Amino acid sequence: MNSLTEPTFESLSAITLATQDMQRAVRFYQTLGFRLLHGGPNEAFTSFAVGGSFLNLIAETHGPINWWGRVIIYVSDVDALHRKMLAAGIEPAFAPRDAPWNERYFHVTDPDGHELSFAHPLS
């Protein structure tokens, strides 16, 4: 992407929910008819298809769940948005990186503690 291009928000990609019992959670969503794409009952991360978006589950094994999850938003240019946030004084959790699930992404926490992930599929 051109470094001078203003990033645009494209779509809501996914919501990720924390669970303390991945087997129970996977069984629940499969019973509802969600199609399993990645992970499963014995994995730390699971992803289901929801139309053109995803419902993800992440295992929280360190006591009571004190984290609700995260919203994942697709943007046109992850790196440009990251630079824009830094210029505005907003500190993301980490620099953009490529994920094994074929997305480039980074996370930021809003003022109320909600985690947002900004991503773009890798070519």
SENU-390760 format. One line per field, with one value per residue: residue number from 1; residue in three letters; x, y, z of N, C-alpha, C in turn. Coordinates in pm, whole numbers, plus 50000, padded with zeros to 5 digits. Atoms other than C-alpha are relative to their C-alpha. Example, Ala and Ser with C-alpha at 12.3 -4.5 7.8 and 13.67 -1.06 7.14 Angstrom:
BEGIN
num [1 / 2]
residu [Ala / Ser]
n.px [50089 / 49918]
n.py [49881 / 49881]
n.pz [50000 / 49994]
ca.px [51230 / 51367]
ca.py [49550 / 49894]
ca.pz [50780 / 50714]
c.px [50090 / 49923]
c.py [50120 / 50109]
c.pz [50000 / 50073]
END
This chain:
BEGIN
num [1 / 2 / 3 / 4 / 5 / 6 / 7 / 8 / 9 / 10 / 11 / 12 / 13 / 14 / 15 / 16 / 17 / 18 / 19 / 20 / 21 / 22 / 23 / 24 / 25 / 26 / 27 / 28 / 29 / 30 / 31 / 32 / 33 / 34 / 35 / 36 / 37 / 38 / 39 / 40 / 41 / 42 / 43 / 44 / 45 / 46 / 47 / 48 / 49 / 50 / 51 / 52 / 53 / 54 / 55 / 56 / 57 / 58 / 59 / 60 / 61 / 62 / 63 / 64 / 65 / 66 / 67 / 68 / 69 / 70 / 71 / 72 / 73 / 74 / 75 / 76 / 77 / 78 / 79 / 80 / 81 / 82 / 83 / 84 / 85 / 86 / 87 / 88 / 89 / 90 / 91 / 92 / 93 / 94 / 95 / 96 / 97 / 98 / 99 / 100 / 101 / 102 / 103 / 104 / 105 / 106 / 107 / 108 / 109 / 110 / 111 / 112 / 113 / 114 / 115 / 116 / 117 / 118 / 119 / 120 / 121 / 122 / 123]
residu [Met / Asn / Ser / Leu / Thr / Glu / Pro / Thr / Phe / Glu / Ser / Leu / Ser / Ala / Ile / Thr / Leu / Ala / Thr / Gln / Asp / Met / Gln / Arg / Ala / Val / Arg / Phe / Tyr / Gln / Thr / Leu / Gly / Phe / Arg / Leu / Leu / His / Gly / Gly / Pro / Asn / Glu / Ala / Phe / Thr / Ser / Phe / Ala / Val / Gly / Gly / Ser / Phe / Leu / Asn / Leu / Ile / Ala / Glu / Thr / His / Gly / Pro / Ile / Asn / Trp / Trp / Gly / Arg / Val / Ile / Ile / Tyr / Val / Ser / Asp / Val / Asp / Ala / Leu / His / Arg / Lys / Met / Leu / Ala / Ala / Gly / Ile / Glu / Pro / Ala / Phe / Ala / Pro / Arg / Asp / Ala / Pro / Trp / Asn / Glu / Arg / Tyr / Phe / His / Val / Thr / Asp / Pro / Asp / Gly / His / Glu / Leu / Ser / Phe / Ala / His / Pro / Leu / Ser]
n.px [50083 / 49932 / 49990 / 50073 / 50142 / 50074 / 50066 / 50145 / 50057 / 50068 / 50107 / 49979 / 49951 / 50027 / 50001 / 49933 / 50053 / 49921 / 50070 / 49921 / 50022 / 50006 / 50082 / 50141 / 50032 / 50002 / 50120 / 50114 / 50010 / 50026 / 50141 / 50078 / 49983 / 49885 / 49903 / 49865 / 49898 / 49865 / 49997 / 50090 / 50021 / 49876 / 49908 / 50009 / 50067 / 50093 / 50069 / 50119 / 50053 / 50127 / 50014 / 49869 / 49922 / 49956 / 50014 / 49883 / 49995 / 49864 / 50000 / 49951 / 49976 / 49932 / 50098 / 50127 / 49989 / 50008 / 49983 / 50118 / 49963 / 49952 / 50063 / 49900 / 50050 / 49914 / 49964 / 49931 / 49854 / 49971 / 49882 / 50035 / 50082 / 49909 / 49926 / 50095 / 50024 / 49879 / 49992 / 50105 / 49969 / 50063 / 49899 / 50045 / 49934 / 49881 / 49994 / 50065 / 49928 / 50069 / 50047 / 50008 / 50133 / 49998 / 50039 / 49909 / 50087 / 49951 / 50106 / 49999 / 50106 / 50068 / 49996 / 50079 / 49941 / 50041 / 49890 / 50031 / 49894 / 50014 / 49937 / 50024 / 49954 / 49878 / 50021]
n.py [49882 / 49872 / 49949 / 49875 / 50030 / 50000 / 50129 / 49999 / 50115 / 50076 / 50085 / 50069 / 50132 / 50105 / 49973 / 50108 / 50014 / 50081 / 50112 / 50082 / 50141 / 50002 / 50112 / 49963 / 49890 / 50051 / 50083 / 49908 / 49932 / 50100 / 50037 / 49894 / 50010 / 49925 / 50085 / 49992 / 49972 / 50012 / 50034 / 50105 / 50013 / 50017 / 49894 / 49875 / 49902 / 50063 / 49902 / 50047 / 49913 / 49933 / 49928 / 49957 / 49962 / 50111 / 50001 / 50068 / 50032 / 50009 / 50059 / 49922 / 50105 / 49942 / 49956 / 49948 / 49919 / 49857 / 49943 / 50042 / 50041 / 49890 / 49978 / 49994 / 49914 / 49996 / 49868 / 50007 / 49994 / 50018 / 49923 / 49857 / 49972 / 50005 / 49873 / 49893 / 50008 / 49953 / 49854 / 49940 / 50027 / 50125 / 50105 / 50138 / 50101 / 50045 / 49958 / 50095 / 50125 / 50099 / 50111 / 50128 / 50017 / 49927 / 49860 / 49904 / 49943 / 49951 / 49975 / 49880 / 50001 / 49870 / 49942 / 50077 / 50132 / 50093 / 50028 / 49995 / 50050 / 49950 / 50104 / 50008 / 50130 / 50002 / 50049]
n.pz [50000 / 50003 / 49862 / 49990 / 50008 / 49874 / 49984 / 49987 / 49931 / 50104 / 49951 / 49874 / 50036 / 49902 / 49858 / 49928 / 49865 / 49909 / 49938 / 49908 / 50034 / 50147 / 50046 / 49981 / 50091 / 50137 / 50010 / 50005 / 50130 / 50104 / 49985 / 50064 / 50145 / 50049 / 50071 / 49947 / 50102 / 49948 / 49858 / 49957 / 49856 / 49925 / 50041 / 49925 / 50084 / 50094 / 50084 / 50071 / 50105 / 49975 / 50126 / 50046 / 49883 / 49917 / 49854 / 49946 / 49857 / 49949 / 49867 / 49887 / 49899 / 49884 / 49900 / 50052 / 50120 / 49973 / 50133 / 50075 / 50135 / 50086 / 50129 / 50106 / 50107 / 50118 / 50051 / 50129 / 49983 / 49858 / 49961 / 50003 / 49882 / 49886 / 50001 / 49966 / 49855 / 49931 / 50020 / 49916 / 49860 / 49957 / 49995 / 50019 / 49918 / 50072 / 50140 / 50091 / 50025 / 50082 / 49918 / 50071 / 50059 / 50127 / 49986 / 49937 / 49897 / 49872 / 49904 / 49919 / 49900 / 49995 / 49865 / 49905 / 49983 / 50104 / 50093 / 50143 / 50087 / 50137 / 50082 / 50145 / 50049 / 50078 / 50138]
ca.px [50000 / 50108 / 50235 / 50047 / 49711 / 49462 / 49348 / 48978 / 48766 / 48632 / 48426 / 48378 / 48586 / 48529 / 48449 / 48665 / 48513 / 48704 / 48609 / 48728 / 48602 / 48686 / 48525 / 48194 / 48206 / 48290 / 48012 / 47766 / 47848 / 47857 / 47516 / 47387 / 47514 / 47826 / 48083 / 48422 / 48709 / 49012 / 49099 / 48853 / 48766 / 49129 / 49284 / 49353 / 49198 / 48896 / 48728 / 48378 / 48228 / 47948 / 47849 / 48143 / 48271 / 48403 / 48324 / 48645 / 48692 / 49009 / 49089 / 49129 / 49291 / 49431 / 49139 / 48808 / 48748 / 48827 / 48851 / 48538 / 48714 / 48798 / 48643 / 48838 / 48795 / 48931 / 49109 / 49261 / 49613 / 49714 / 50054 / 49914 / 49652 / 49921 / 50130 / 49821 / 49753 / 50114 / 50105 / 49787 / 49953 / 49768 / 49991 / 49893 / 49989 / 50244 / 50355 / 50172 / 50264 / 50175 / 49972 / 49971 / 49597 / 49691 / 49623 / 49839 / 49714 / 49773 / 49572 / 49482 / 49275 / 49012 / 48974 / 48717 / 48939 / 48779 / 49034 / 49019 / 49219 / 49278 / 49362 / 49387 / 49405 / 49747 / 49767]
ca.py [50000 / 50357 / 50509 / 50833 / 50662 / 50728 / 50391 / 50313 / 50083 / 49802 / 49564 / 49394 / 49079 / 48896 / 48902 / 48695 / 48569 / 48433 / 48092 / 47885 / 47561 / 47533 / 47189 / 47314 / 47633 / 47452 / 47199 / 47486 / 47674 / 47355 / 47259 / 47597 / 47514 / 47730 / 47587 / 47516 / 47665 / 47645 / 47496 / 47281 / 47149 / 47077 / 47397 / 47734 / 47923 / 47828 / 48008 / 47959 / 48097 / 48351 / 48451 / 48656 / 48713 / 48499 / 48410 / 48321 / 48157 / 48196 / 47989 / 48185 / 47951 / 48194 / 48212 / 48394 / 48561 / 48927 / 48992 / 48983 / 48938 / 49157 / 49307 / 49262 / 49528 / 49498 / 49807 / 49889 / 49948 / 49813 / 49983 / 50325 / 50304 / 50205 / 50509 / 50733 / 50608 / 50664 / 51018 / 51085 / 50967 / 50634 / 50342 / 50008 / 49691 / 49597 / 49687 / 49528 / 49164 / 48880 / 48601 / 48229 / 48262 / 48481 / 48832 / 49134 / 49290 / 49482 / 49547 / 49862 / 49910 / 50185 / 50419 / 50185 / 49876 / 49721 / 49550 / 49632 / 49448 / 49606 / 49359 / 49298 / 48961 / 48878 / 48820]
ca.pz [50000 / 49936 / 50263 / 50183 / 50146 / 50426 / 50568 / 50539 / 50751 / 50531 / 50744 / 51077 / 51036 / 51362 / 51728 / 51963 / 52289 / 52587 / 52730 / 53025 / 52867 / 52497 / 52464 / 52603 / 52394 / 52069 / 52131 / 52192 / 51871 / 51662 / 51805 / 51689 / 51340 / 51320 / 51074 / 51231 / 51027 / 51255 / 51593 / 51782 / 52128 / 52226 / 52090 / 52252 / 51958 / 51746 / 51458 / 51314 / 50992 / 51035 / 50683 / 50557 / 50912 / 51197 / 51557 / 51739 / 52077 / 52281 / 52589 / 52912 / 53163 / 53421 / 53663 / 53621 / 53288 / 53330 / 52959 / 52742 / 52407 / 52108 / 51797 / 51474 / 51207 / 50854 / 50725 / 50388 / 50525 / 50866 / 50870 / 50772 / 51049 / 51298 / 51197 / 51224 / 51579 / 51686 / 51539 / 51741 / 52064 / 52076 / 52177 / 52020 / 52207 / 51938 / 51586 / 51291 / 51234 / 51001 / 51160 / 51074 / 50995 / 50696 / 50827 / 50908 / 51233 / 51555 / 51871 / 52062 / 52378 / 52383 / 52684 / 52842 / 52814 / 52503 / 52280 / 51910 / 51648 / 51308 / 51031 / 50659 / 50482 / 50341 / 49967]
c.px [50087 / 49999 / 49926 / 49849 / 49938 / 49931 / 49849 / 49955 / 49911 / 49884 / 50033 / 50037 / 49953 / 49979 / 50063 / 49950 / 50090 / 49914 / 50094 / 49984 / 49980 / 49913 / 49852 / 49959 / 49991 / 49875 / 49875 / 49985 / 49979 / 49854 / 49909 / 50012 / 50114 / 50101 / 50141 / 50100 / 50141 / 49991 / 49908 / 50000 / 50128 / 50105 / 49980 / 49925 / 49916 / 49927 / 49886 / 49962 / 49866 / 49975 / 50138 / 50092 / 50032 / 49962 / 50117 / 49982 / 50146 / 49995 / 50062 / 50014 / 50064 / 49900 / 49875 / 50024 / 49982 / 50020 / 49887 / 50035 / 50051 / 49916 / 50110 / 49939 / 50099 / 50019 / 50078 / 50151 / 50033 / 50116 / 49971 / 49915 / 50086 / 50080 / 49911 / 49973 / 50120 / 50012 / 49899 / 50024 / 49934 / 50104 / 49938 / 50082 / 50129 / 49992 / 49929 / 50088 / 49915 / 49967 / 49995 / 49863 / 49981 / 49940 / 50119 / 49914 / 50081 / 49879 / 50020 / 49884 / 49938 / 49999 / 49920 / 50050 / 49956 / 50114 / 49947 / 50121 / 49972 / 50082 / 49971 / 50050 / 50129 / 49971 / 50062]
c.py [50125 / 50059 / 50131 / 49980 / 49999 / 49864 / 50016 / 49874 / 49928 / 49917 / 49949 / 49857 / 49894 / 50061 / 49878 / 50002 / 49910 / 49888 / 49927 / 49852 / 49991 / 49885 / 50033 / 50108 / 49952 / 49916 / 50088 / 50062 / 49901 / 49953 / 50104 / 49998 / 50082 / 49902 / 50026 / 50018 / 49968 / 49966 / 49885 / 49986 / 49988 / 50105 / 50124 / 50108 / 49926 / 50109 / 49932 / 50100 / 50057 / 50087 / 50033 / 50041 / 49875 / 50022 / 49917 / 49975 / 49990 / 49949 / 50094 / 49903 / 50053 / 50055 / 50053 / 50087 / 50146 / 50078 / 49947 / 49945 / 50117 / 50008 / 50014 / 50073 / 49997 / 50143 / 49983 / 49992 / 49999 / 50089 / 50150 / 50037 / 50000 / 50130 / 50117 / 50001 / 50052 / 50152 / 50073 / 49976 / 49876 / 49889 / 49861 / 49902 / 49951 / 50051 / 49896 / 49878 / 49910 / 49879 / 49871 / 49975 / 50094 / 50141 / 50080 / 50079 / 50065 / 50028 / 50135 / 49990 / 50140 / 50052 / 49925 / 49857 / 49898 / 49980 / 49999 / 49946 / 50052 / 49908 / 50018 / 49864 / 50014 / 49942 / 49863]
c.pz [50000 / 50141 / 50019 / 49996 / 50140 / 50015 / 50013 / 50071 / 49901 / 50051 / 50139 / 49963 / 50097 / 50138 / 50066 / 50144 / 50083 / 50058 / 50095 / 49969 / 49848 / 49951 / 50009 / 49900 / 49855 / 49978 / 49986 / 49861 / 49885 / 50008 / 49937 / 49848 / 49943 / 49937 / 50051 / 49886 / 50047 / 50148 / 50031 / 50150 / 50084 / 49967 / 50086 / 49923 / 49897 / 49923 / 49925 / 49892 / 50043 / 49878 / 49946 / 50113 / 50082 / 50145 / 50049 / 50148 / 50039 / 50143 / 50101 / 50115 / 50127 / 50100 / 49935 / 49876 / 50038 / 49870 / 49915 / 49864 / 49920 / 49875 / 49898 / 49882 / 49885 / 49955 / 49871 / 50015 / 50149 / 50044 / 50002 / 50121 / 50126 / 50010 / 50041 / 50151 / 50077 / 49991 / 50087 / 50149 / 50056 / 49989 / 49982 / 50085 / 49936 / 49857 / 49913 / 49974 / 49913 / 50087 / 49918 / 49938 / 49881 / 50008 / 50054 / 50098 / 50112 / 50089 / 50068 / 50099 / 50006 / 50144 / 50105 / 50018 / 49897 / 49902 / 49858 / 49925 / 49860 / 49911 / 49854 / 49955 / 49920 / 49862 / 49983]
END
